[in-house]
Amino acid sequence: MGQTVKVLQLFKTLHRTRQQVFKNDARALEAARIKINEEFKNNKSETSPKKIEELIKIGSDVELLLRTSVIQGIHTDHNTLKLIPRKDLLLENVPYCDTPTQKQ
């Protein structure tokens, strides 16, 4: 797959992730949109294939970080924050085991 196609796919993926992660938060949606567009515009004239691959890797890592680490919160009181995790962030709860298993 050509680098141009990879760059365009990453651009679209970042914007889709932005829309999911910051849903119902107009200020965060706009800030993320501006930052994504700005970063792509700043590197638009890059011609080195190695540097482009490095930038694609950074963009993919950012997308993964956004998708797996960001949780929305809403201020409900002066000192209270209501967290709104997305369904894909909720993982199965693995019970803790007090007794360690012994190797044979």
Residue, then its C-alpha position, 0 to 999 in steps of 0.5 A: m500500500g502506498q504511503t499516500v493511502k496510509v497517510l489518508q487512512l491515518f487522517k480519517t482514523l484519527h478524526r473518527t477516533r476523535q469523534q468517538v472519544f470526545k463525543n458530546d464535548a464540543r470544545a474537546l472535539e474542536a481542539a482535537r480537530i484543529k490539532i490533527n489538521e495542524e500536525f498534518k498540515n505542518n508535515k505536508s511537504e515531507t518527502s523522505p519515506k523514512k520520515i513519513e513512516e516515522l510520522i505514520k507510526i507516531g500518528s498510529d500510536v496517538e490514535l491507540l492512546l486516545r482510543t484506549s486511555v481517554i475517559q470523559g468526565i462531567h463535573t456534577d458538584h464542586n468536588t465531584l466528577k462523573l466518569i463516562p467510560r465507553k463500552d470498548l474501555l470496559l474490560e472483564n474484571v479479573p479476580y485477584c488471587d491471594t494465594p500464589t501458584q507454586k511452580q513445579 
